[in-house]
C-alpha cells in the first residue's frame, strides 16, 4: 500500500510531462482564447451594447461563468498554470538527454554505426590521405567545420552544422512559459476599466469591470475629440486628444486612435468609443424684431449663457432637450439622442419681464408671441464624448518577450537542420580501398538527401584534382595511416567514443 502511495507522485509527474497532456492543454488554451475574442468582453464593451447583443438569461449565464471576462477568470489562470507545469515537467524530464547529446556529440565512427546511417556511400580512392583531405576540403567549403578523429587503430573525419538547433525546442518551451506567466500576472494583478470624458473634462478615477472604483496616480484630461468620415459619410476613424496631469501640470499629451494608445506609468488608454452626449455645446440663432422689419442679429449661445439683443433686451439659453415629449404638463427628455430637439430660451427686459420662448413652439409652454424678438435656429452643435478603455497589464513585457523568443525558436526548429557527416578510409567487400562517407540529419530529410549527393560529387571531383596534382609533384614521405591494413570488417567494436 505504501509503495502504491509513493508511486502516485511519480505517475502525476509522468502525466504532467507527457506530450499528450501538453497538447490537450494547449488546445484548450487556444479554444478558450478564441472564445474570448468572439464573446463580448467587459469592460471594453459598453453595457448597453452587451444588453443588445445577449438576452438577459444568456448574459447572466455568461457573467456567471466569467465568459465575459475570460482572461481574468480564476479557471483561466488555473489552466495557464497547468500548461506551465506541463512545459516545465516535459523540459526537466527530457533536457538531460538532450544536453548530453549536445555537449558530447558522437564524433568517431565504427562499422556498426556506419551501416546504420540513413545516407551513406563509398568512393574509390587510391590513397587514404587523398580521400580524407578531399572530404576535409569539401566539408570546410560547405561551412561544416571538419575535425579529424584519430584513434589507435583507425582515424576518421567528422563535420557538422547547426548543432544548437537540437536545443531550439527548449527555447520554444521557455517562450511559452514567458507568455503564460505574463498572462497569469495580468490576470492576478492587472485590471481593466472604462472612462467617458467630454472635451475639457478630466478625472483621476475609473470604474473597473466589477463595478469597483479605482483611483489613478494622475489625472487624465480630454482636450478634444473628433470623428473623420469617408466620402460617403461612414466613419473612418475616431480620435481623442488626451493630456496627463500631475500636480496641476500637464506632463504628457497624445492624440490617440484605435490601436494606438497613450501609455503612462504602465497604464494604457485606448480609443474605444465616440458619440453624442445629448448635451448642447452651442446654438446659433437668428434674432429679428417682432415689431417689424429690422436688422437680423446672429447670436451664438451656450448653456446658461446670456447675450444682449439691444440696450433693453437680452436672451438666455435656459434648457436643451435632445428628444422632447410632453406629458402631465411637463416637458421630458425621451432619450439622449438628438432626434427631436427643443430649445428653451428666456428673453429678459430691463422692466423685469421674462418671456419663455421654445424652439420649436410647444403649445401650452411657449410665450413666443409675447417676445419682442423672433428666433430661428440655424446651427445646433452638440458636445461629444470619448470612451476610453483603460488597462494596467504588468505581465505584458513577459508576453512580448515570449512572443519574440517563440518566433526565433520556431524559426530555428523549422528552418535550421542539424547535419552530421563522417568520412573514413576503409576496405570494401572485395578488399579495395574506399572512402566511406555517411551522414544524418534531424529534419527535412528529402532536401538533405540532395545536399548529401551534391557533397559526394564534390568529394569525387576533389579527389580527382588532388590525384592529378600528386602525380605531377611526387611526395618525398608517404603518409602512414595507423590502420592502413585494416579492412572495414576489422574495425573495432566497443564503446562509442564522443
N, C-alpha and C positions, 0 to 999 in steps of 0.2 A: 504493500500500500504506500509506504514511504517512498519507494522507488518510483511509483507512478506519479506521486505528487511532485517529486523532483524533476520528472520529465516534462511536466506541464510548462514551466518557463521555457525549456528548450523548444518545445513544439510551438509556443507562441512566437518565440524569436525566429524560428524557421519559417513560420507562416508570414510574419512581417517581411522577411527578406525574400519571399517568393516573388518571382516576376509576375505571376498571375494576379497576386494580391495587389501589387503596384499598378498593373494595367487597369484592373477593375476600378480601383480608387481614382486613378487619373481620369478615366472615362466619366465617373460620377462628378468629379470637379468640373469637367468640361460641360457636361449636361446642365449642371446647376448654374454655372456661369452664363451659359446661353439663355437659360430661363430668366436670369437677372437682366438680360438685355431685351427680352421680349415682354416681360411683365413690367408695367409702370412702377417706378421706384420712388419712394418718399426719401427726402423732401424735395427732390428736384422737380417733381411733378406737382402742379398746382392741385390742391384738394378738390376744387370744383371739376377739374379735368378727370381726376380719379373717379369721382362720383358719376360723371358722364360715361366713363369707359366701362365701369363694372356696376352691376346691380348691388344693392345693399347686402344681400346674403353672400354673394361672391366676394365682395370687398371685405366683409367680416372674416370669411374663411381665409383669404389671402393674408390679412393682417394677423390672424391668429397663428398661422404657420410661418410668419415672418417672411413671406414671399414678396412683400412689398419693400423689404429692406434686407435682401438676401445677404449682401456682403458684410453685414454686421450681425447676422443671426448666430446664435450660440452653436447651432448644429453645423453651420458652415465653417466656423472656427474649428470645431471638433474634426470635421472632415479634412481640413487643411493640415491639422496636427497629425492625423493618422497617415496621410500621404507622406508627410515629412518623416515620420517614423519608419515607414517602409523604405524610403530612399536611404535613410541612414543605415538601417539594418542590411539592405542589399549591398551597400557600399562596404560596410565593415566586414561582411562575410566573404566578399569576393576580392577586395583590394589586395590582401596579402599575396595571393597567387599572381595577380596582375603585376604587382610591384616586383616580385621575383623574376617574372618573365621580362620586365622592362630593364631591371638593374643588372641581370645576368643573362643576356641573350645567348642562345645556342650558336656558337661560332664554329667549332670544329665538327667535321662530318666523318661518319664511318659508313660501311657498306649498308647496314640495315637502314640507316637514316636516309641515305641516298635513294634507295629503292622505294621508300615511302613518299618521296617528294611528288607533288602534283605535276610539276613541269620539270623535265629532265631530258638531256640529250648527250650524245657522245661525239666528240670531234677528233678525227685522226690527226695526230701530231708526230713529228719526228724527234722532238726533244721536249722533256718535261719543262725546262726553264722557258722555252719559247712559248709553250701553251699557257703557262701561268702568267708570264709577262704580258702576253696579248690580252688575256682576260683582265688583268690588273689595269691596263691602259684603257680598255673599253669601259670598265666599271667606273674609273676615275672621270672619264669624259661625261659619263651619264650622271655624275654627282652622287655616286653610291658609296664613297669613302671606303675603298677596299683595304683589307687587313690580311697579312699573311699569318697563318696559324701553323706553327711548327711544333711537331711532337717527335718523340724518339724514333718512331718507325714510319712516320708519314708527315706530310705537310699539305696544306690546302689554302684556298683563298676565300675570304668571307667579305661580303659587302651588303649594305642595307641602306634604306632611306625611310624617313618618317616614322621612326620607332615611337616617338611621342604620341602618335595617333592612337596607340593602344590604350593610352590613359585618357583620351578625349571624352570617353563616356562618363568619367568622374567629373569632368568639367561641366557636362550637362547635368549631372546629379547635383553639383554644387549650385548651379544656376537655378534649378528648380527649387532647391531649398531656400535660396535667397528670395525668390518670388513668393513662395508660400509663407515664409517668415514675415516678409513685408505685408502680405495680406492679413496675417494674424495680428501684427502690430496695429495696422489700420483698424481692424475690427474691434480690438480691445481698447485702444487709446485714441483712435481717430473719431471724428464726429462730422456731421453734415447738417446744415441748416439753410434757412432762406430769409432773405431780406427784400423788402419792397421800398423803394425810395423814389421820390419825385425830385426834379431839379431844385437845388437849394437846401434840401433836407440832408441831415446826417444822423447817424446813430452809432452807438458803441455796443449794441446788444442785438442778438438774433434769436430766433426760435428754432430749436432743434426738431428733428422729425418726431420725437416722442412728446413734444409739447413743452419741454424744459427750455427755459430762457437762459442763454449763455451770454456772458459779458466778454467783449473783446478787449485786448490790451491797448486798443487805439480806436479812433472813430473813423468811419467810412462816410465820405460825403459825395453826394451826386451833384456834379457840376452841370451836366447836360445829358439829354437822351435824344435819340432820333431813330428814324427808320428810312432806309433807302429802298426805292422801288425800281423794278424793271419797267421797260417802256409800256407794257400792258397793264401796269398798276399793281402787280403782285409784289409782295415784299422780297427784296434781295438780301438785306441784312439789317440787323438791329445793332446799335452801338450805344455805349454809355461812357461818358467822361467821369472818371472817379478820382477822388483825392483821399489820401491817408492823412489824418490829422492827429498829431501827438503833441500834447501840452499846448494846444492852441495854435500850433504851426503846421502848415502843410509840408510833409516830408517826402511824399511821393505822389505822382499823378500818372494816369494812363487812360487812353481810350481803348476800351475792351470791346471785342466782338465774340461771337460764338467760337469756342475752342482756342481763344487767345486771352487767358485770364490775367488779372492783376494778382501778383503774389507778394505778400509782405509778412515777414516773420513766420513763414511756413503755412500761412493761411491763404487760400485761393478764392478769388471772387470771379465766378463765371457768369457771362451773359446768359440768362435763362429765358426771360420773357419780356414782353413790352406791350403796353396798351394804354388806353384812356383811363384816367382816374375817375371820370364822371364829374370832375370839378372844373370850374371855369378859370381860365388864365386871363384872357382879356376879351372884350367885345367892342367892336367898332360900330357906332351908331351915327345915323344922320338925323340931326335935330333941326326942325323948321318951325317958325312961329305959327301958332294955331289961329292968330287973328287975320292972317292974310299972307300975301307973297312977301318974302324976305330972304335974307341970306341963310343958306343951309350950312349948318355947322357940323363938322365931323368930330365926334367925341369918342375917345378911347377910354374904357373903364375897366378896372379890375375889381375884385370883390371888396365891398365896403369902401370903395374909393368914391370921392365926391369931386365933381368938376363943375365950375361955374359956366352957366349958359349966357348970362348977361349980368348987369350990375345988381339986379333984383332977384335972380333965379339961379338955382343950382340943381344938379341931378346926382343921385347916388345909386350905385348898384347894390341892392339890398339882398337879393336872393337869386340863385340859379338852380333850376330843377331840370336835370337832364332828360327825364322821361316822365312828364307830369300826368296826373289823373286827379279828378276831383271826387270827393265823397264826404258826406256828412258836413258840408260847409267848410271843408279844408282842401288845400292843395297838397297832394302827396307825390313822392317820387316812387314810381313803379319799379324802376331799375336804375343801374348806374350807366347804362348805355344811352348815348345821346340820340335816341330815336324820336323823341317828341319834346324838344326842349322848351322851357318857358323862362323868361327873364322878368324879374320883379324890380322895377325902378321906383324911386321915391323922388318926386320933384318938390323941392322946398323953395319958399319965397321968404323975403325979409319980414313979411307980415305975420309969419309963423304958421302959415297954412302949408300942409303937406298933402300931396296928391299921389295916390298909388297908381302906377302905370304898369300894365302887364303886356308883354310881347310874347306871343300873340294875345289879343284881348281875351280874358276869361270871364264870361258872364257871371255877375254876382260878386266879382272880386275887383275888377278894374274900375278905375275912375278916369279913364283915358280922355273922355270928352271934357273933363274939368281941367285938364292940364294946359298950361299956356304954350306948351310945345308938343308937336307930334314927332314920334320917333320911329325910325326904320332901322332894323338890324341889317348890317352889311357884311360883317365878318365875325365869326364866332371861333375863338381859339380855346381849346381845352388843354388842361395840363395832362402830361403823360407820366407814366411810371416805368421804372425798370425793375425787373425781377432778377435778383442775384442769387445764384446757388453758391453757398459758402461751404468750404470743406477744409478740414485740417487732417492731413494724411501723413503722419510721421514715418510710415513704412515705405513711402514711395521711392526713397533713394535705394532701398534694397530691391524693390521690384524692378526698377530701371536698370540697376547694376546686374540683376539676374537676367533681364532680357538681353542685354549686351553680351553677357557671358554665354547665354543659350545660343545666340546667333553664331558666335565664334566656335563654340563647342560642336554644334551641328555641322558647321562648315568643315571642320576637321574630320568629324565622324564620316561624313558622306563623300568628301572630295579628296582627302589625303589617304593614300594607301600605304600601309607598312609593307615594303618589299624587301625580301631577303634572297641573296644569291650565294651559291657556293660553287667553287671550281677547284678540281684537283686532278692531277695526273693519275692514271690507273691503267690496268691491262683488261682488255675485253675478253670474251669467252675464247677467242682464237689466239690470245696472247699478244695482240697488237697494242701499242701504246696509244692511248686516247686521253683527251681532256674531258672529264666528266663534268658537265655544267647542270646544276639544278637550281630551282627557285620556288618560292611560295609567296603568296600574297593573302592578306586578311580580308580583302573585299574586291569587288569589280574584277572578278577572275576572267571574264570573257575579254575584257580590254587588256588585262595584264598578259594574257596568252600571246597577243600580238606583239606586245613590248618585249616579251621574252624571246620570241622568234627573231625579232629585229636585233637584239643584243647578240644572239647566237651567230647571225650572219656577219655582224661587225667583228666578232671574235675570229671567225674564219678568215675574214679579209685581213685582219691584223696579223694573224699567224702567217699568212702568205707573204705579207710585206716584210715581216721580221726574218722569215726564212730566206727571202731574196737578199736582204741586206747582210745576213750572216754568211751567205755563200760568197758574197763579194769581199767581206772582211772576216777571215778566219779567226776564231778565238784562240788565244795562247793557252788558256787554262780552262778546260771544260768544267761545267757545273756538275757537282756531285750531289745527287739527291740522297737524303737519308733513307729513302725507300725505293731506289731505282729498280731493284729486283723484285719488289713486292707487287703481286697482282691484286686485282680488286677483291678476289676471294681471300687473299691473305691479310686484308685489312683487319686490324684487331677489333673485337667487340669489347664492350666494357662500359664503365660509367661514362655518360656523355659529358665531356668537359665543356665548360662555358667560358 
